[in-house]
Each structure stands twice: as C-alpha cells, then as structure tokens.
Amino acid sequence: MCTYNGEAYLAEQIDSLLAQTYPIDEIIVQDDGSNDGTLPLLRTYAAAHPVIKVYNNEGEHGVNNNFFSAMRRAQCDYIAICDQDDIWEHDKVEKQIAAIGDKLLCTCRSKPFSTDGSPVNYDSRTPNYELPRMLYSSIPGHTMIINRRLLDMIPEQAQVGKLYYDVFLALAAAANDSIVLVNEVLVHQRRYSGAATFYKADSHSRPSMGNGLYTLFWSLRHYGEIRPYLHDYFQRRYRLLRALQAQGETYEDVTTMAALEGRSGLVNRLQLCLYHIKYRHELFYTQGHGVVNYLRSVLYCIMQVYFYRHLLPKSPSSPQS
C-alpha cells in the first residue's frame, strides 16, 4: 500500500487487510510525504500489529516510483496491491491465491461506492484481459495480485517513458498470456472528490446506439486536437511492448498496432483498421460476425479519440473521466 494524506479512510482499509481469511506475511505501507495524520495512524497500527511495516519516503516519489519501490520491498512470492481508501472483502486474498496458479497476475472485480455524493458508474459486463484490449485499456492496480516474477520482467521505466505502474504490470502479464480473473467483486473502490484517481461518471460511456453516435460525432469534431497526444501515448506503449520481448503472433500484431497508433497517415490508419477487424472479439464486448462488429472495428480508429480526451491539457466541453 502506498499512502499520501490518506488519514480520513485509511483505518477502514487496514482493518479489511488485517481481517483477511488468508494468512498475510507482511503488510508493507510506504508513505509519500503526507502532512496530515497518516503517518501517526500507521505507526499506531504497526505498534499493535507487527505484520505491518511502515516506510517513509525522503521527498515525494510520485505514484509510479512509490508503488514500484514498495513492491520491491516485499519478501514473499505473491504481492497484492491496494489503495489507501478502498475496502476489501475478507476473502479477497484467499480467492485470488487459489485462482492464480502458474499465472503472473490475478485480478478481480471492483465496485465503486461513494460516501460524499460523488457520482459512480459500475460496468457489470465481464472484463476481457486479452493483450489487444490491454493495448487500449488496463487493469486497476488495486485488484491485482501478482507473482513476484512479473516485477523482474518490467524494464527500467526510463526505457519506455512514463506509464502508470498498473499499465506496466497488465501489459507485461498480457503479453505472456498470463492473466486470470476471479469474476467476483472483492474490492469496494471508494470514490470521492479528493481521490488521486477521481473521475466523473460519464453517461455517454454506457453502451447504446445514441451514445455510439454521440461518441462518433464528438471524436470527429475533436480528432485533430487529440491525435498528437495519442501519438505520444501509444509510442510509450510501443516502447514497453518491444522491451518485453515476448513471443507469439498476437504479441507481434499488438506491438505493430501500437506502432501504427503512434504514426500519422491514411495508410497507417487503414492498416490499423484491418488489425481492429482481426481482433474485434478481443477488443470489444460484441460477439459474432454481424455488421455492428465490423462497423465498430472500422470506426474505432476515430471513436477512440473520445475515450482519450483526458490527455488534453484542457479538455473540450465534454466531461472528463
């Protein structure tokens, strides 16, 4: 667990960790320069529970460096990642350890909740963690239990540019076809206005014909604004994928897709559309061979602009998520 000014909700999360039905060897908490009551609270818990080990960074590390350095302190074979303000089901670790087997990463479902009136949006569809989808999405870090071997596969961050730690882990595990899902809600994700990953619920993200048309026209209107930011975004993912040096047709295809996303030009767009058609079942929730599947694949090169609108320094009129 990494903390920063988390005093308000920290106790509830720690209590849910201490209540796990699976025996926990160590709870590593690394603070990133909190100036509220976080550290005194942590030290109180550590005094009462020797399994808790508290570390205090010298200067702020930021989210990525904080989590990676905290994970590398772990002495065990399996590492569970948690946020400071969520609440875990008591059997979360037990169920994920039972499921992970020889895989590198086990994830579960998390469901948002709010105690301050902040909007929440829960997608009840079964997630897909195939590598083509992970190019455009990720896995929330707070749902992960990883085999320690996965950390050794992550290249130095300086080689691949700035990406969030959970993107590193998800792409590396997916590139090795090594992700398993426990299809149950095991994490209750607290949403509130001061959260580090606060988002606004977006009614246009829910699947419907009307929202699909809205997304398409919004993307057409703002395509020129956002594409330069998308080039940089996917070039970072390309560098990470290439550095992983995995094997297989899907890995090579997805690495090529990342490269094409980082380039301009009509030919590159057309090539990318062909890959979207090839991997339409892995990319989207729709199945079968209907017209909708193919149409969505062709239009995705444009429509994805809407889902990356947060990359703009100042987003246009549509709400961010």
C-alpha positions in Angstrom: 0.0 0.0 0.0 1.2 3.5 -0.8 -0.2 6.4 1.1 -0.4 10.1 0.8 -2.6 12.2 3.1 -5.0 9.3 3.5 -5.9 9.7 7.1 -9.7 10.0 6.5 -10.3 6.5 5.2 -7.0 4.6 5.9 -8.2 2.8 9.0 -11.1 1.1 7.2 -8.7 -0.3 4.5 -6.1 -1.5 7.0 -8.8 -3.2 9.1 -10.0 -5.0 6.0 -6.4 -6.2 5.3 -6.0 -7.4 8.9 -9.3 -9.3 8.6 -8.2 -11.4 5.6 -9.0 -15.1 5.8 -5.7 -15.9 4.1 -2.6 -15.5 6.3 -0.8 -12.4 5.4 3.0 -12.5 5.9 3.6 -8.8 5.7 1.7 -5.5 5.1 4.1 -3.0 3.5 2.9 0.6 3.7 5.1 3.3 2.1 4.2 6.9 2.7 5.0 9.6 0.1 5.4 12.7 2.3 2.0 13.0 4.0 1.4 16.1 6.0 -1.8 15.0 7.8 -2.2 12.3 10.4 -1.4 9.4 8.1 2.0 8.5 9.5 1.0 8.7 13.2 -2.0 6.4 12.4 0.2 4.0 10.5 2.7 3.8 13.4 -0.1 3.2 15.9 -1.3 0.2 13.8 2.3 -1.0 13.3 2.9 -1.0 17.1 -0.2 -3.2 17.6 0.3 -5.4 14.5 4.0 -6.4 13.8 3.0 -7.7 10.4 2.6 -4.0 9.3 5.9 -2.4 8.2 5.9 1.3 7.6 8.3 3.2 5.4 8.5 7.0 4.9 9.9 8.3 1.6 12.5 11.0 1.7 10.8 13.5 -0.6 7.9 12.8 -2.8 8.3 9.8 -5.2 5.0 10.1 -7.1 2.6 7.2 -7.8 4.8 5.1 -10.1 8.1 5.2 -8.2 6.2 4.9 -4.9 4.4 1.7 -5.9 7.4 0.1 -7.7 9.8 0.7 -4.8 7.2 -0.5 -2.3 6.6 -3.7 -4.2 10.3 -4.4 -4.4 10.5 -4.4 -0.6 8.2 -7.4 -0.5 9.9 -10.7 0.6 7.1 -13.1 -0.5 6.3 -14.9 -3.7 3.0 -13.1 -4.2 2.3 -9.4 -3.9 -1.2 -7.8 -3.5 -1.6 -4.1 -4.4 -4.0 -1.9 -2.6 -5.1 1.7 -2.4 -5.3 3.6 0.9 -9.1 4.4 0.7 -10.8 1.2 -0.5 -12.3 -1.7 1.4 -11.5 -5.4 0.7 -13.8 -8.3 1.1 -12.3 -10.5 3.8 -11.7 -13.4 1.4 -10.1 -11.4 -1.4 -6.6 -12.7 -1.0 -7.8 -16.3 -0.3 -9.8 -16.4 -3.5 -7.1 -14.8 -5.7 -4.3 -17.0 -4.4 -6.5 -20.1 -5.1 -7.0 -18.9 -8.6 -3.6 -17.6 -9.7 -1.9 -21.0 -10.3 1.1 -20.6 -12.5 -0.2 -17.2 -14.0 1.7 -14.0 -13.4 -1.3 -11.9 -12.5 -4.7 -12.4 -10.9 -7.3 -9.7 -11.0 -10.9 -9.4 -9.6 -13.8 -7.1 -10.0 -14.0 -3.9 -8.0 -17.2 -1.9 -7.5 -17.2 1.8 -6.8 -19.1 3.4 -4.0 -19.4 6.9 -2.6 -20.0 8.3 0.9 -19.8 12.0 -0.1 -22.3 12.1 -3.0 -19.6 11.7 -5.7 -21.0 10.0 -8.9 -20.2 6.4 -9.5 -20.6 4.1 -12.5 -20.3 0.3 -12.4 -19.9 -1.7 -15.6 -21.3 -5.2 -14.8 -20.0 -6.7 -18.1 -17.4 -9.5 -17.7 -14.0 -7.8 -18.3 -11.7 -9.0 -21.1 -8.0 -9.1 -20.4 -6.6 -10.2 -23.8 -3.5 -8.4 -25.0 -5.3 -6.5 -27.8 -7.7 -5.0 -25.3 -4.9 -4.2 -22.9 -3.3 -2.0 -25.5 -6.2 0.3 -25.1 -7.2 -0.4 -21.5 -5.6 -1.7 -18.4 -6.3 -3.4 -15.1 -6.8 -1.4 -11.9 -3.8 -1.9 -9.6 -6.0 -2.3 -6.6 -7.5 -5.5 -8.0 -4.1 -7.2 -8.6 -2.2 -10.0 -7.0 1.0 -10.6 -8.9 3.6 -13.3 -8.9 6.9 -11.7 -7.9 8.4 -12.9 -11.2 6.3 -10.3 -13.0 8.4 -7.5 -11.4 11.6 -8.9 -12.9 10.0 -8.7 -16.4 9.3 -5.0 -16.2 12.1 -2.9 -17.9 13.5 0.2 -16.4 10.9 2.9 -16.6 13.4 5.3 -18.2 13.5 3.0 -21.3 9.8 3.2 -22.0 8.7 6.6 -20.8 6.1 7.5 -18.3 3.2 5.0 -17.9 1.2 4.2 -14.8 2.6 1.2 -12.8 -0.6 -0.9 -13.4 -0.2 -0.4 -17.2 3.3 -1.9 -16.9 2.1 -4.9 -15.0 -1.0 -5.5 -17.1 0.7 -5.3 -20.4 3.6 -7.5 -19.3 1.3 -10.2 -18.0 -1.0 -10.0 -21.0 2.0 -10.2 -23.4 2.8 -13.5 -21.7 -0.9 -14.6 -21.8 -0.7 -14.9 -18.0 -3.8 -13.2 -16.5 -6.6 -14.9 -14.6 -9.8 -13.3 -13.4 -11.8 -14.0 -10.3 -15.2 -12.9 -11.5 -16.4 -11.6 -8.2 -16.5 -8.1 -6.5 -13.7 -8.4 -4.0 -12.8 -4.7 -3.8 -15.1 -1.8 -2.9 -13.5 1.2 -4.5 -14.2 4.5 -2.7 -14.9 7.5 -5.0 -14.7 11.0 -3.6 -13.7 14.4 -4.7 -10.2 14.3 -3.1 -9.2 10.8 -4.5 -6.0 10.6 -6.5 -7.9 8.9 -9.4 -11.2 10.8 -9.0 -13.4 10.6 -12.1 -16.7 12.0 -13.2 -19.3 9.4 -14.1 -20.0 9.8 -17.8 -23.4 8.8 -19.1 -22.1 8.8 -22.7 -19.8 5.8 -21.9 -22.7 3.4 -21.4 -23.4 1.2 -24.5 -26.3 2.3 -26.6 -26.9 3.4 -30.2 -27.4 7.0 -29.1 -24.1 7.1 -27.1 -22.3 5.5 -30.1 -23.4 8.3 -32.4 -22.5 10.9 -29.8 -19.0 9.4 -29.4 -18.5 9.3 -33.2 -19.5 12.9 -33.8 -17.6 14.2 -30.8 -14.5 12.3 -32.0 -14.8 13.7 -35.5 -15.1 17.2 -34.1 -12.0 16.9 -31.9 -9.9 14.4 -33.8 -7.3 16.9 -34.9 -6.8 18.2 -31.3 -6.3 14.9 -29.6 -4.4 12.8 -32.2 -1.0 14.4 -31.4 -1.4 13.4 -27.8 -2.4 9.9 -28.8 0.7 9.6 -30.9 2.9 10.1 -27.8 0.6 8.0 -25.6 0.9 4.9 -27.9 4.6 5.4 -28.6 5.2 4.9 -24.9 3.2 1.6 -25.0 5.0 0.5 -28.1 8.4 1.0 -26.4 7.2 -1.0 -23.4 5.8 -3.8 -25.6 9.0 -4.0 -27.6 11.1 -4.1 -24.5 9.2 -7.0 -23.1 10.5 -9.3 -25.9 7.6 -11.7 -25.6 6.7 -14.2 -28.3 3.7 -15.2 -30.5 1.6 -13.9 -33.3 -0.7 -11.8 -31.1 2.2 -10.1 -29.3 3.8 -9.2 -32.7 0.5 -7.9 -34.0 -0.3 -5.8 -31.0 3.2 -4.4 -30.9 2.6 -3.4 -34.6 -0.8 -1.9 -33.6 0.9 0.3 -31.0 3.5 1.4 -33.6 0.7 2.3 -36.1 -1.2 4.2 -33.4 1.9 6.4 -32.9 2.1 7.3 -36.6 0.1 9.6 -38.9 -1.1 9.0 -42.4 -4.0 7.3 -44.2 -2.1 4.1 -45.0 -1.3 3.6 -41.3 -5.0 4.2 -40.4 -6.1 1.6 -42.9 -3.6 -1.0 -41.7 -4.8 -0.3 -38.1 -8.4 -0.8 -39.1 -7.5 -4.3 -40.5 -6.0 -5.2 -37.2 -9.1 -4.0 -35.3 -11.2 -6.2 -37.6 -8.9 -9.2 -36.9 -9.1 -8.7 -33.1 -12.6 -7.4 -32.9 -13.7 -10.1 -30.4 -10.8 -9.3 -28.1 -11.2 -5.6 -28.4 -15.0 -5.2 -28.0 -17.7 -6.9 -26.0 -19.8 -7.6 -29.0 -19.5 -11.2 -30.4 -20.4 -12.9 -33.7 -19.9 -11.7 -37.3 -22.7 -9.1 -37.5 -22.4 -5.8 -39.3 -22.1 -4.0 -35.9 -18.9 -5.8 -35.2 -17.2 -4.8 -38.4 -18.5 -1.3 -38.4 -17.3 -0.7 -34.9 -13.9 -2.1 -35.8 -13.6 0.3 -38.8 -14.7 3.3 -36.8 -12.7 2.6 -33.7 -9.7 4.5 -35.2 -11.8 7.6 -34.9 -14.1 6.9 -32.0 -11.3 6.1 -29.6 -10.4 9.8 -29.6 -13.4 10.3 -27.2 -12.0 7.9 -24.6 -8.6 9.7 -24.5 -10.0 13.2 -24.2 -8.4 13.4 -20.8 -5.0 13.6 -22.5 -5.7 17.2 -23.5 -4.2 19.8 -21.1 -7.7 21.4 -21.0 -10.4 19.1 -22.2 -13.1 20.4 -24.6 -16.7 20.8 -23.4 -17.3 17.1 -22.8 -16.8 15.9 -19.2 -13.6 14.0 -18.3 -13.4 10.6 -16.9 
